[in-house]
Amino acid sequence: MANHSAVPSHDEGEELLEGATIPSLPPSGPRKLVRPSLPLEVRNRRSYVRRETPLLIHQQPTPAANGRAASSPAEPFYLQKQMHSQTRMVFMLEDGDRIDGAIEWYDTDTIKVRNGNVRTLIYKTAIKYLYKAGDARP
């Protein structure tokens, strides 16, 4: 009986590899990233629309020259002070929801609040009012 192994013997393997060349692979591997060129109108189009709503819109009646409401320096100063001291704050939202926690960071449109392991991102336009958790409020 002949040897019919699934793995070719040394002699059979030499016959298969005599005329074949193995291409060298780049260090990144055999895959190549293909990025098709997009039409000009698609490249120039934004995939998002930036909201032009001012900070705490209901508290700032006059818009500035750039279309945004002019905020006083008191708002960032207050938020920065509460953020660094990790003061527990209560955020009452326009829809009646209440969020408790310390300010983790803020920017022009949002405030990130941390309460234990739960982190919540709040749009400033959704805030009705806020106060320190130690203050007695209804």
A tleap script that builds the chain and sets N, CA, C and O, in Angstrom:
source leaprc.protein.ff14SB
mol = sequence {
  NMET ALA ASN HIE SER ALA VAL PRO SER HIE
  ASP GLU GLY GLU GLU LEU LEU GLU GLY ALA
  THR ILE PRO SER LEU PRO PRO SER GLY PRO
  ARG LYS LEU VAL ARG PRO SER LEU PRO LEU
  GLU VAL ARG ASN ARG ARG SER TYR VAL ARG
  ARG GLU THR PRO LEU LEU ILE HIE GLN GLN
  PRO THR PRO ALA ALA ASN GLY ARG ALA ALA
  SER SER PRO ALA GLU PRO PHE TYR LEU GLN
  LYS GLN MET HIE SER GLN THR ARG MET VAL
  PHE MET LEU GLU ASP GLY ASP ARG ILE ASP
  GLY ALA ILE GLU TRP TYR ASP THR ASP THR
  ILE LYS VAL ARG ASN GLY ASN VAL ARG THR
  LEU ILE TYR LYS THR ALA ILE LYS TYR LEU
  TYR LYS ALA GLY ASP ALA ARG CPRO
}
set mol.1.N position { 0.812 -1.165 0.000 }
set mol.1.CA position { 0.000 0.000 0.000 }
set mol.1.C position { 0.865 1.240 0.000 }
set mol.1.O position { 1.931 1.286 0.614 }
set mol.2.N position { 0.380 2.237 -0.701 }
set mol.2.CA position { 1.131 3.495 -0.775 }
set mol.2.C position { 0.783 4.374 0.420 }
set mol.2.O position { -0.284 4.248 1.021 }
set mol.3.N position { 1.696 5.249 0.740 }
set mol.3.CA position { 1.508 6.173 1.857 }
set mol.3.C position { 0.641 7.340 1.383 }
set mol.3.O position { 1.112 8.157 0.593 }
set mol.4.N position { -0.610 7.446 1.839 }
set mol.4.CA position { -1.531 8.511 1.447 }
set mol.4.C position { -1.782 9.445 2.626 }
set mol.4.O position { -2.918 9.576 3.081 }
set mol.5.N position { -0.763 10.074 3.109 }
set mol.5.CA position { -0.870 10.992 4.252 }
set mol.5.C position { -1.396 12.349 3.789 }
set mol.5.O position { -1.190 12.745 2.642 }
set mol.6.N position { -2.073 13.052 4.684 }
set mol.6.CA position { -2.584 14.390 4.365 }
set mol.6.C position { -1.437 15.387 4.255 }
set mol.6.O position { -1.548 16.377 3.532 }
set mol.7.N position { -0.360 15.145 4.949 }
set mol.7.CA position { 0.803 16.017 4.895 }
set mol.7.C position { 1.778 15.419 3.883 }
set mol.7.O position { 2.160 14.255 4.002 }
set mol.8.N position { 2.180 16.208 2.891 }
set mol.8.CA position { 3.080 15.643 1.887 }
set mol.8.C position { 4.435 15.297 2.496 }
set mol.8.O position { 4.901 15.956 3.425 }
set mol.9.N position { 5.039 14.282 1.971 }
set mol.9.CA position { 6.360 13.903 2.452 }
set mol.9.C position { 7.371 14.929 1.973 }
set mol.9.O position { 7.033 15.814 1.187 }
set mol.10.N position { 8.582 14.820 2.429 }
set mol.10.CA position { 9.638 15.765 2.102 }
set mol.10.C position { 9.880 15.816 0.596 }
set mol.10.O position { 10.107 16.890 0.039 }
set mol.11.N position { 9.831 14.670 -0.058 }
set mol.11.CA position { 10.084 14.605 -1.495 }
set mol.11.C position { 8.942 15.254 -2.277 }
set mol.11.O position { 9.196 15.976 -3.242 }
set mol.12.N position { 7.706 15.016 -1.885 }
set mol.12.CA position { 6.564 15.583 -2.599 }
set mol.12.C position { 6.536 17.103 -2.426 }
set mol.12.O position { 6.164 17.810 -3.363 }
set mol.13.N position { 6.913 17.622 -1.269 }
set mol.13.CA position { 6.897 19.052 -0.994 }
set mol.13.C position { 7.907 19.791 -1.854 }
set mol.13.O position { 7.652 20.921 -2.270 }
set mol.14.N position { 9.055 19.172 -2.129 }
set mol.14.CA position { 10.063 19.819 -2.962 }
set mol.14.C position { 9.557 19.975 -4.383 }
set mol.14.O position { 9.834 20.986 -5.029 }
set mol.15.N position { 8.822 18.995 -4.880 }
set mol.15.CA position { 8.294 19.080 -6.233 }
set mol.15.C position { 7.292 20.223 -6.341 }
set mol.15.O position { 7.257 20.896 -7.372 }
set mol.16.N position { 6.476 20.470 -5.316 }
set mol.16.CA position { 5.472 21.519 -5.362 }
set mol.16.C position { 6.092 22.905 -5.257 }
set mol.16.O position { 5.541 23.861 -5.802 }
set mol.17.N position { 7.225 23.041 -4.569 }
set mol.17.CA position { 7.806 24.341 -4.323 }
set mol.17.C position { 8.906 24.714 -5.309 }
set mol.17.O position { 9.467 25.804 -5.201 }
set mol.18.N position { 9.232 23.860 -6.253 }
set mol.18.CA position { 10.342 24.156 -7.154 }
set mol.18.C position { 10.109 25.433 -7.953 }
set mol.18.O position { 10.995 26.287 -7.990 }
set mol.19.N position { 8.969 25.596 -8.584 }
set mol.19.CA position { 8.734 26.754 -9.426 }
set mol.19.C position { 7.981 27.868 -8.733 }
set mol.19.O position { 7.805 28.939 -9.315 }
set mol.20.N position { 7.535 27.652 -7.515 }
set mol.20.CA position { 6.725 28.650 -6.823 }
set mol.20.C position { 7.598 29.592 -6.007 }
set mol.20.O position { 8.600 29.189 -5.416 }
set mol.21.N position { 7.194 30.843 -5.991 }
set mol.21.CA position { 7.896 31.815 -5.140 }
set mol.21.C position { 6.900 32.332 -4.111 }
set mol.21.O position { 5.719 32.516 -4.408 }
set mol.22.N position { 7.379 32.558 -2.934 }
set mol.22.CA position { 6.536 33.056 -1.857 }
set mol.22.C position { 6.733 34.564 -1.780 }
set mol.22.O position { 7.854 35.028 -1.569 }
set mol.23.N position { 5.660 35.338 -1.947 }
set mol.23.CA position { 5.828 36.796 -1.872 }
set mol.23.C position { 6.123 37.221 -0.445 }
set mol.23.O position { 5.612 36.638 0.511 }
set mol.24.N position { 6.955 38.245 -0.314 }
set mol.24.CA position { 7.260 38.735 1.026 }
set mol.24.C position { 6.113 39.620 1.494 }
set mol.24.O position { 5.555 40.395 0.717 }
set mol.25.N position { 5.773 39.500 2.754 }
set mol.25.CA position { 4.679 40.265 3.331 }
set mol.25.C position { 5.232 41.504 4.027 }
set mol.25.O position { 6.315 41.452 4.611 }
set mol.26.N position { 4.513 42.601 3.972 }
set mol.26.CA position { 4.965 43.787 4.704 }
set mol.26.C position { 4.868 43.543 6.208 }
set mol.26.O position { 4.124 42.663 6.642 }
set mol.27.N position { 5.607 44.306 7.005 }
set mol.27.CA position { 5.581 44.097 8.457 }
set mol.27.C position { 4.184 44.276 9.048 }
set mol.27.O position { 3.883 43.691 10.088 }
set mol.28.N position { 3.327 45.069 8.408 }
set mol.28.CA position { 1.986 45.282 8.940 }
set mol.28.C position { 1.059 44.122 8.642 }
set mol.28.O position { -0.055 44.088 9.166 }
set mol.29.N position { 1.472 43.177 7.825 }
set mol.29.CA position { 0.641 42.031 7.514 }
set mol.29.C position { 0.107 42.092 6.098 }
set mol.29.O position { 0.418 43.026 5.360 }
set mol.30.N position { -0.691 41.113 5.708 }
set mol.30.CA position { -1.153 41.044 4.332 }
set mol.30.C position { -2.318 41.975 4.026 }
set mol.30.O position { -2.695 42.102 2.860 }
set mol.31.N position { -2.906 42.632 5.026 }
set mol.31.CA position { -4.073 43.466 4.787 }
set mol.31.C position { -3.663 44.852 4.324 }
set mol.31.O position { -2.626 45.374 4.733 }
set mol.32.N position { -4.476 45.436 3.479 }
set mol.32.CA position { -4.210 46.766 2.987 }
set mol.32.C position { -5.464 47.611 3.174 }
set mol.32.O position { -6.568 47.191 2.825 }
set mol.33.N position { -5.282 48.799 3.724 }
set mol.33.CA position { -6.397 49.705 3.921 }
set mol.33.C position { -6.676 50.418 2.608 }
set mol.33.O position { -5.788 51.039 2.023 }
set mol.34.N position { -7.900 50.323 2.161 }
set mol.34.CA position { -8.288 50.970 0.920 }
set mol.34.C position { -9.278 52.072 1.261 }
set mol.34.O position { -10.338 51.812 1.829 }
set mol.35.N position { -8.928 53.299 0.912 }
set mol.35.CA position { -9.818 54.429 1.143 }
set mol.35.C position { -10.168 55.036 -0.205 }
set mol.35.O position { -9.318 55.647 -0.854 }
set mol.36.N position { -11.401 54.872 -0.625 }
set mol.36.CA position { -11.780 55.459 -1.909 }
set mol.36.C position { -11.836 56.976 -1.795 }
set mol.36.O position { -12.137 57.514 -0.729 }
set mol.37.N position { -11.551 57.652 -2.879 }
set mol.37.CA position { -11.649 59.105 -2.851 }
set mol.37.C position { -13.120 59.495 -2.939 }
set mol.37.O position { -13.875 58.954 -3.747 }
set mol.38.N position { -13.509 60.443 -2.094 }
set mol.38.CA position { -14.895 60.884 -2.046 }
set mol.38.C position { -15.094 62.074 -2.979 }
set mol.38.O position { -14.159 62.836 -3.229 }
set mol.39.N position { -16.290 62.230 -3.484 }
set mol.39.CA position { -16.563 63.417 -4.298 }
set mol.39.C position { -16.369 64.686 -3.471 }
set mol.39.O position { -16.492 64.663 -2.246 }
set mol.40.N position { -16.070 65.777 -4.141 }
set mol.40.CA position { -15.758 67.040 -3.477 }
set mol.40.C position { -16.898 67.526 -2.593 }
set mol.40.O position { -16.650 68.017 -1.491 }
set mol.41.N position { -18.151 67.400 -3.053 }
set mol.41.CA position { -19.280 67.887 -2.258 }
set mol.41.C position { -19.459 67.088 -0.971 }
set mol.41.O position { -19.942 67.622 0.028 }
set mol.42.N position { -19.074 65.815 -0.988 }
set mol.42.CA position { -19.182 64.991 0.219 }
set mol.42.C position { -18.053 65.338 1.188 }
set mol.42.O position { -18.266 65.360 2.400 }
set mol.43.N position { -16.856 65.609 0.667 }
set mol.43.CA position { -15.732 65.953 1.521 }
set mol.43.C position { -15.959 67.280 2.243 }
set mol.43.O position { -15.537 67.436 3.388 }
set mol.44.N position { -16.612 68.226 1.597 }
set mol.44.CA position { -16.815 69.543 2.192 }
set mol.44.C position { -18.036 69.610 3.101 }
set mol.44.O position { -18.196 70.576 3.848 }
set mol.45.N position { -18.900 68.598 3.047 }
set mol.45.CA position { -20.117 68.606 3.838 }
set mol.45.C position { -19.813 68.194 5.279 }
set mol.45.O position { -19.065 67.246 5.519 }
set mol.46.N position { -20.393 68.907 6.220 }
set mol.46.CA position { -20.232 68.530 7.625 }
set mol.46.C position { -21.214 67.428 7.957 }
set mol.46.O position { -22.344 67.427 7.468 }
set mol.47.N position { -20.790 66.495 8.782 }
set mol.47.CA position { -21.671 65.405 9.178 }
set mol.47.C position { -22.459 65.747 10.437 }
set mol.47.O position { -23.239 64.926 10.920 }
set mol.48.N position { -22.267 66.932 10.966 }
set mol.48.CA position { -22.990 67.337 12.152 }
set mol.48.C position { -23.411 68.793 11.997 }
set mol.48.O position { -22.884 69.523 11.158 }
set mol.49.N position { -24.343 69.188 12.800 }
set mol.49.CA position { -24.790 70.568 12.820 }
set mol.49.C position { -24.567 71.094 14.225 }
set mol.49.O position { -25.122 70.566 15.188 }
set mol.50.N position { -23.772 72.113 14.338 }
set mol.50.CA position { -23.503 72.688 15.657 }
set mol.50.C position { -24.671 73.576 16.060 }
set mol.50.O position { -25.124 74.430 15.298 }
set mol.51.N position { -25.138 73.351 17.263 }
set mol.51.CA position { -26.237 74.164 17.764 }
set mol.51.C position { -25.704 75.543 18.115 }
set mol.51.O position { -24.639 75.666 18.719 }
set mol.52.N position { -26.418 76.546 17.750 }
set mol.52.CA position { -26.018 77.911 18.061 }
set mol.52.C position { -26.811 78.456 19.243 }
set mol.52.O position { -27.108 79.650 19.293 }
set mol.53.N position { -27.156 77.592 20.192 }
set mol.53.CA position { -27.900 78.045 21.360 }
set mol.53.C position { -26.933 78.597 22.398 }
set mol.53.O position { -25.850 78.043 22.584 }
set mol.54.N position { -27.298 79.658 23.065 }
set mol.54.CA position { -26.412 80.246 24.066 }
set mol.54.C position { -26.411 79.449 25.354 }
set mol.54.O position { -27.237 78.558 25.554 }
set mol.55.N position { -25.478 79.778 26.220 }
set mol.55.CA position { -25.409 79.165 27.529 }
set mol.55.C position { -26.579 79.636 28.374 }
set mol.55.O position { -26.872 80.831 28.398 }
set mol.56.N position { -27.248 78.738 29.061 }
set mol.56.CA position { -28.361 79.066 29.923 }
set mol.56.C position { -29.258 80.113 29.255 }
set mol.56.O position { -29.407 81.235 29.739 }
set mol.57.N position { -29.839 79.710 28.145 }
set mol.57.CA position { -30.560 80.607 27.242 }
set mol.57.C position { -31.645 81.415 27.938 }
set mol.57.O position { -31.852 82.576 27.586 }
set mol.58.N position { -32.332 80.852 28.899 }
set mol.58.CA position { -33.426 81.560 29.556 }
set mol.58.C position { -32.926 82.641 30.510 }
set mol.58.O position { -33.709 83.478 30.960 }
set mol.59.N position { -31.638 82.632 30.821 }
set mol.59.CA position { -31.097 83.633 31.727 }
set mol.59.C position { -30.366 84.752 31.004 }
set mol.59.O position { -29.957 85.724 31.638 }
set mol.60.N position { -30.188 84.636 29.657 }
set mol.60.CA position { -29.388 85.595 28.930 }
set mol.60.C position { -30.208 86.194 27.791 }
set mol.60.O position { -30.312 85.594 26.721 }
set mol.61.N position { -30.784 87.361 28.011 }
set mol.61.CA position { -31.732 87.901 27.045 }
set mol.61.C position { -31.129 88.470 25.770 }
set mol.61.O position { -31.775 88.389 24.725 }
set mol.62.N position { -29.943 89.034 25.793 }
set mol.62.CA position { -29.411 89.689 24.603 }
set mol.62.C position { -28.300 88.875 23.967 }
set mol.62.O position { -27.340 88.510 24.645 }
set mol.63.N position { -28.410 88.580 22.661 }
set mol.63.CA position { -27.340 87.858 21.988 }
set mol.63.C position { -26.153 88.777 21.694 }
set mol.63.O position { -26.321 89.982 21.508 }
set mol.64.N position { -24.978 88.207 21.655 }
set mol.64.CA position { -23.769 88.954 21.338 }
set mol.64.C position { -23.632 89.069 19.824 }
set mol.64.O position { -24.503 88.606 19.088 }
set mol.65.N position { -22.560 89.675 19.355 }
set mol.65.CA position { -22.351 89.901 17.922 }
set mol.65.C position { -22.188 88.596 17.145 }
set mol.65.O position { -22.538 88.543 15.966 }
set mol.66.N position { -21.667 87.551 17.771 }
set mol.66.CA position { -21.439 86.287 17.064 }
set mol.66.C position { -22.658 85.364 17.089 }
set mol.66.O position { -22.557 84.211 16.668 }
set mol.67.N position { -23.795 85.840 17.568 }
set mol.67.CA position { -25.005 85.028 17.577 }
set mol.67.C position { -25.215 84.268 18.872 }
set mol.67.O position { -26.311 83.762 19.114 }
set mol.68.N position { -24.213 84.178 19.694 }
set mol.68.CA position { -24.338 83.508 20.989 }
set mol.68.C position { -24.616 84.557 22.052 }
set mol.68.O position { -24.256 85.723 21.890 }
set mol.69.N position { -25.243 84.155 23.117 }
set mol.69.CA position { -25.502 85.078 24.211 }
set mol.69.C position { -24.197 85.379 24.929 }
set mol.69.O position { -23.336 84.510 25.073 }
set mol.70.N position { -24.065 86.592 25.367 }
set mol.70.CA position { -22.862 86.987 26.103 }
set mol.70.C position { -23.016 86.513 27.541 }
set mol.70.O position { -23.911 86.967 28.254 }
set mol.71.N position { -22.149 85.602 27.971 }
set mol.71.CA position { -22.215 85.133 29.352 }
set mol.71.C position { -21.259 85.969 30.189 }
set mol.71.O position { -20.220 86.427 29.713 }
set mol.72.N position { -21.630 86.150 31.419 }
set mol.72.CA position { -20.771 86.924 32.303 }
set mol.72.C position { -19.629 86.031 32.773 }
set mol.72.O position { -19.737 84.806 32.723 }
set mol.73.N position { -18.544 86.636 33.227 }
set mol.73.CA position { -17.443 85.816 33.747 }
set mol.73.C position { -17.799 85.109 35.045 }
set mol.73.O position { -17.029 84.274 35.520 }
set mol.74.N position { -18.946 85.424 35.626 }
set mol.74.CA position { -19.334 84.811 36.893 }
set mol.74.C position { -19.649 83.324 36.723 }
set mol.74.O position { -19.348 82.522 37.606 }
set mol.75.N position { -20.255 82.953 35.589 }
set mol.75.CA position { -20.637 81.552 35.389 }
set mol.75.C position { -19.428 80.611 35.360 }
set mol.75.O position { -19.399 79.654 36.134 }
set mol.76.N position { -18.422 80.845 34.494 }
set mol.76.CA position { -17.269 79.932 34.520 }
set mol.76.C position { -16.501 79.976 35.836 }
set mol.76.O position { -15.961 78.960 36.274 }
set mol.77.N position { -16.450 81.160 36.477 }
set mol.77.CA position { -15.767 81.257 37.767 }
set mol.77.C position { -16.466 80.388 38.803 }
set mol.77.O position { -15.808 79.658 39.545 }
set mol.78.N position { -17.798 80.461 38.861 }
set mol.78.CA position { -18.567 79.673 39.823 }
set mol.78.C position { -18.416 78.177 39.562 }
set mol.78.O position { -18.182 77.401 40.489 }
set mol.79.N position { -18.549 77.776 38.294 }
set mol.79.CA position { -18.421 76.347 37.960 }
set mol.79.C position { -17.021 75.833 38.268 }
set mol.79.O position { -16.865 74.724 38.781 }
set mol.80.N position { -16.001 76.634 37.958 }
set mol.80.CA position { -14.615 76.233 38.230 }
set mol.80.C position { -14.395 76.051 39.734 }
set mol.80.O position { -13.778 75.078 40.167 }
set mol.81.N position { -14.904 76.995 40.517 }
set mol.81.CA position { -14.749 76.924 41.978 }
set mol.81.C position { -15.424 75.673 42.539 }
set mol.81.O position { -14.841 74.976 43.369 }
set mol.82.N position { -16.651 75.382 42.090 }
set mol.82.CA position { -17.370 74.203 42.580 }
set mol.82.C position { -16.705 72.909 42.096 }
set mol.82.O position { -16.700 71.908 42.812 }
set mol.83.N position { -16.146 72.931 40.886 }
set mol.83.CA position { -15.485 71.743 40.349 }
set mol.83.C position { -14.226 71.402 41.159 }
set mol.83.O position { -14.007 70.242 41.507 }
set mol.84.N position { -13.404 72.412 41.456 }
set mol.84.CA position { -12.166 72.150 42.191 }
set mol.84.C position { -12.411 71.758 43.642 }
set mol.84.O position { -11.652 70.970 44.206 }
set mol.85.N position { -13.453 72.295 44.248 }
set mol.85.CA position { -13.737 71.942 45.643 }
set mol.85.C position { -14.602 70.680 45.753 }
set mol.85.O position { -14.892 70.224 46.860 }
set mol.86.N position { -15.021 70.106 44.597 }
set mol.86.CA position { -15.854 68.897 44.561 }
set mol.86.C position { -17.122 69.071 45.407 }
set mol.86.O position { -17.530 68.162 46.131 }
set mol.87.N position { -17.732 70.248 45.301 }
set mol.87.CA position { -18.967 70.541 46.022 }
set mol.87.C position { -20.109 69.734 45.428 }
set mol.87.O position { -20.265 69.672 44.209 }
set mol.88.N position { -20.911 69.114 46.295 }
set mol.88.CA position { -22.100 68.394 45.834 }
set mol.88.C position { -23.129 69.419 45.379 }
set mol.88.O position { -23.481 70.332 46.126 }
set mol.89.N position { -23.609 69.261 44.147 }
set mol.89.CA position { -24.553 70.204 43.564 }
set mol.89.C position { -25.852 69.491 43.231 }
set mol.89.O position { -25.882 68.274 43.047 }
set mol.90.N position { -26.928 70.270 43.157 }
set mol.90.CA position { -28.232 69.762 42.725 }
set mol.90.C position { -28.612 70.551 41.477 }
set mol.90.O position { -28.650 71.781 41.496 }
set mol.91.N position { -28.892 69.830 40.391 }
set mol.91.CA position { -29.286 70.436 39.127 }
set mol.91.C position { -30.759 70.142 38.906 }
set mol.91.O position { -31.153 68.984 38.768 }
set mol.92.N position { -31.568 71.188 38.872 }
set mol.92.CA position { -32.985 71.038 38.546 }
set mol.92.C position { -33.128 71.326 37.055 }
set mol.92.O position { -32.725 72.386 36.576 }
set mol.93.N position { -33.705 70.375 36.328 }
set mol.93.CA position { -33.825 70.512 34.885 }
set mol.93.C position { -35.175 71.102 34.507 }
set mol.93.O position { -36.108 71.104 35.310 }
set mol.94.N position { -35.271 71.598 33.291 }
set mol.94.CA position { -36.501 72.227 32.789 }
set mol.94.C position { -37.699 71.277 32.869 }
set mol.94.O position { -38.821 71.716 33.121 }
set mol.95.N position { -37.466 69.975 32.656 }
set mol.95.CA position { -38.575 69.008 32.658 }
set mol.95.C position { -38.918 68.502 34.058 }
set mol.95.O position { -39.766 67.621 34.198 }
set mol.96.N position { -38.274 69.043 35.100 }
set mol.96.CA position { -38.595 68.666 36.467 }
set mol.96.C position { -37.681 67.614 37.060 }
set mol.96.O position { -37.770 67.338 38.256 }
set mol.97.N position { -36.795 67.010 36.258 }
set mol.97.CA position { -35.864 66.021 36.791 }
set mol.97.C position { -34.834 66.700 37.681 }
set mol.97.O position { -34.533 67.883 37.526 }
set mol.98.N position { -34.297 65.917 38.623 }
set mol.98.CA position { -33.289 66.414 39.554 }
set mol.98.C position { -32.065 65.521 39.445 }
set mol.98.O position { -32.185 64.296 39.474 }
set mol.99.N position { -30.884 66.126 39.319 }
set mol.99.CA position { -29.626 65.384 39.232 }
set mol.99.C position { -28.708 65.901 40.324 }
set mol.99.O position { -28.442 67.100 40.404 }
set mol.100.N position { -28.221 64.993 41.169 }
set mol.100.CA position { -27.292 65.336 42.239 }
set mol.100.C position { -25.908 64.859 41.855 }
set mol.100.O position { -25.767 63.837 41.183 }
set mol.101.N position { -24.878 65.592 42.278 }
set mol.101.CA position { -23.521 65.140 42.059 }
set mol.101.C position { -22.535 66.292 42.050 }
set mol.101.O position { -22.908 67.458 42.179 }
set mol.102.N position { -21.263 65.937 41.893 }
set mol.102.CA position { -20.187 66.923 41.824 }
set mol.102.C position { -19.842 67.174 40.359 }
set mol.102.O position { -19.911 66.267 39.529 }
set mol.103.N position { -19.475 68.401 40.057 }
set mol.103.CA position { -19.109 68.751 38.684 }
set mol.103.C position { -17.750 68.141 38.381 }
set mol.103.O position { -16.771 68.404 39.078 }
set mol.104.N position { -17.699 67.323 37.332 }
set mol.104.CA position { -16.442 66.706 36.922 }
set mol.104.C position { -15.724 67.591 35.905 }
set mol.104.O position { -14.515 67.796 36.015 }
set mol.105.N position { -16.444 68.114 34.925 }
set mol.105.CA position { -15.919 69.111 33.988 }
set mol.105.C position { -17.077 69.804 33.306 }
set mol.105.O position { -18.226 69.372 33.406 }
set mol.106.N position { -16.764 70.879 32.614 }
set mol.106.CA position { -17.792 71.626 31.894 }
set mol.106.C position { -17.166 72.261 30.666 }
set mol.106.O position { -15.949 72.428 30.592 }
set mol.107.N position { -18.011 72.614 29.698 }
set mol.107.CA position { -17.567 73.395 28.551 }
set mol.107.C position { -18.658 74.406 28.230 }
set mol.107.O position { -19.507 74.678 29.079 }
set mol.108.N position { -18.656 74.961 27.040 }
set mol.108.CA position { -19.600 76.029 26.728 }
set mol.108.C position { -21.042 75.554 26.688 }
set mol.108.O position { -21.946 76.350 26.941 }
set mol.109.N position { -21.293 74.285 26.379 }
set mol.109.CA position { -22.654 73.796 26.218 }
set mol.109.C position { -23.090 72.756 27.242 }
set mol.109.O position { -24.290 72.544 27.416 }
set mol.110.N position { -22.161 72.106 27.919 }
set mol.110.CA position { -22.519 70.975 28.775 }
set mol.110.C position { -21.789 71.023 30.120 }
set mol.110.O position { -20.790 71.720 30.290 }
set mol.111.N position { -22.328 70.257 31.061 }
set mol.111.CA position { -21.692 70.036 32.357 }
set mol.111.C position { -21.731 68.534 32.616 }
set mol.111.O position { -22.779 67.905 32.476 }
set mol.112.N position { -20.593 67.961 32.992 }
set mol.112.CA position { -20.538 66.540 33.331 }
set mol.112.C position { -20.552 66.412 34.850 }
set mol.112.O position { -19.704 66.974 35.544 }
set mol.113.N position { -21.538 65.656 35.356 }
set mol.113.CA position { -21.755 65.519 36.793 }
set mol.113.C position { -21.477 64.073 37.187 }
set mol.113.O position { -21.890 63.143 36.494 }
set mol.114.N position { -20.772 63.889 38.308 }
set mol.114.CA position { -20.455 62.551 38.810 }
set mol.114.C position { -21.125 62.351 40.162 }
set mol.114.O position { -21.010 63.184 41.061 }
set mol.115.N position { -21.826 61.232 40.284 }
set mol.115.CA position { -22.450 60.843 41.551 }
set mol.115.C position { -22.045 59.396 41.794 }
set mol.115.O position { -22.696 58.477 41.299 }
set mol.116.N position { -20.976 59.191 42.552 }
set mol.116.CA position { -20.438 57.838 42.751 }
set mol.116.C position { -19.814 57.357 41.447 }
set mol.116.O position { -18.913 58.000 40.909 }
set mol.117.N position { -20.297 56.220 40.940 }
set mol.117.CA position { -19.799 55.696 39.673 }
set mol.117.C position { -20.633 56.153 38.480 }
set mol.117.O position { -20.295 55.864 37.332 }
set mol.118.N position { -21.720 56.864 38.753 }
set mol.118.CA position { -22.619 57.304 37.686 }
set mol.118.C position { -22.196 58.691 37.217 }
set mol.118.O position { -22.070 59.623 38.011 }
set mol.119.N position { -21.980 58.806 35.904 }
set mol.119.CA position { -21.627 60.093 35.317 }
set mol.119.C position { -22.726 60.496 34.349 }
set mol.119.O position { -23.189 59.683 33.549 }
set mol.120.N position { -23.144 61.760 34.423 }
set mol.120.CA position { -24.234 62.268 33.601 }
set mol.120.C position { -23.780 63.536 32.899 }
set mol.120.O position { -23.192 64.425 33.515 }
set mol.121.N position { -24.058 63.610 31.601 }
set mol.121.CA position { -23.750 64.800 30.823 }
set mol.121.C position { -25.034 65.601 30.658 }
set mol.121.O position { -26.028 65.089 30.143 }
set mol.122.N position { -25.014 66.856 31.094 }
set mol.122.CA position { -26.208 67.698 31.086 }
set mol.122.C position { -25.966 68.874 30.142 }
set mol.122.O position { -24.950 69.561 30.247 }
set mol.123.N position { -26.900 69.101 29.223 }
set mol.123.CA position { -26.848 70.312 28.410 }
set mol.123.C position { -27.219 71.497 29.287 }
set mol.123.O position { -28.184 71.425 30.048 }
set mol.124.N position { -26.472 72.578 29.191 }
set mol.124.CA position { -26.753 73.754 30.008 }
set mol.124.C position { -28.124 74.335 29.691 }
set mol.124.O position { -28.775 74.907 30.565 }
set mol.125.N position { -28.560 74.194 28.456 }
set mol.125.CA position { -29.869 74.726 28.087 }
set mol.125.C position { -31.003 73.966 28.766 }
set mol.125.O position { -32.126 74.466 28.818 }
set mol.126.N position { -30.735 72.761 29.289 }
set mol.126.CA position { -31.760 71.965 29.969 }
set mol.126.C position { -31.830 72.272 31.464 }
set mol.126.O position { -32.723 71.781 32.155 }
set mol.127.N position { -30.896 73.079 31.969 }
set mol.127.CA position { -30.858 73.379 33.402 }
set mol.127.C position { -31.785 74.554 33.708 }
set mol.127.O position { -31.670 75.629 33.120 }
set mol.128.N position { -32.697 74.323 34.634 }
set mol.128.CA position { -33.583 75.400 35.084 }
set mol.128.C position { -32.863 76.240 36.132 }
set mol.128.O position { -32.811 77.466 36.034 }
set mol.129.N position { -32.299 75.553 37.150 }
set mol.129.CA position { -31.459 76.215 38.132 }
set mol.129.C position { -30.604 75.162 38.823 }
set mol.129.O position { -30.855 73.963 38.700 }
set mol.130.N position { -29.592 75.622 39.551 }
set mol.130.CA position { -28.721 74.717 40.299 }
set mol.130.C position { -28.362 75.373 41.628 }
set mol.130.O position { -28.384 76.595 41.770 }
set mol.131.N position { -28.035 74.533 42.582 }
set mol.131.CA position { -27.632 75.025 43.895 }
set mol.131.C position { -26.778 73.975 44.579 }
set mol.131.O position { -26.727 72.819 44.161 }
set mol.132.N position { -26.094 74.411 45.663 }
set mol.132.CA position { -25.270 73.486 46.443 }
set mol.132.C position { -26.187 72.542 47.202 }
set mol.132.O position { -27.249 72.951 47.673 }
set mol.133.N position { -25.788 71.284 47.325 }
set mol.133.CA position { -26.628 70.272 47.963 }
set mol.133.C position { -26.876 70.588 49.437 }
set mol.133.O position { -27.899 70.163 49.976 }
set mol.134.N position { -25.989 71.312 50.106 }
set mol.134.CA position { -26.180 71.651 51.514 }
set mol.134.C position { -27.221 72.731 51.741 }
set mol.134.O position { -27.775 72.842 52.835 }
set mol.135.N position { -27.496 73.537 50.703 }
set mol.135.CA position { -28.506 74.596 50.843 }
set mol.135.C position { -29.898 73.983 50.861 }
set mol.135.O position { -30.173 73.024 50.140 }
set mol.136.N position { -30.768 74.540 51.685 }
set mol.136.CA position { -32.131 74.018 51.771 }
set mol.136.C position { -32.972 74.664 50.664 }
set mol.136.O position { -33.165 75.880 50.648 }
set mol.137.N position { -33.460 73.846 49.754 }
set mol.137.CA position { -34.323 74.326 48.657 }
set mol.137.C position { -35.547 73.422 48.581 }
set mol.137.O position { -35.484 72.273 49.017 }
set mol.138.N position { -36.657 73.914 48.037 }
set mol.138.CA position { -37.861 73.073 47.911 }
set mol.138.C position { -37.686 71.994 46.866 }
set mol.138.O position { -38.601 71.203 46.636 }
savepdb mol mol.pdb
quit
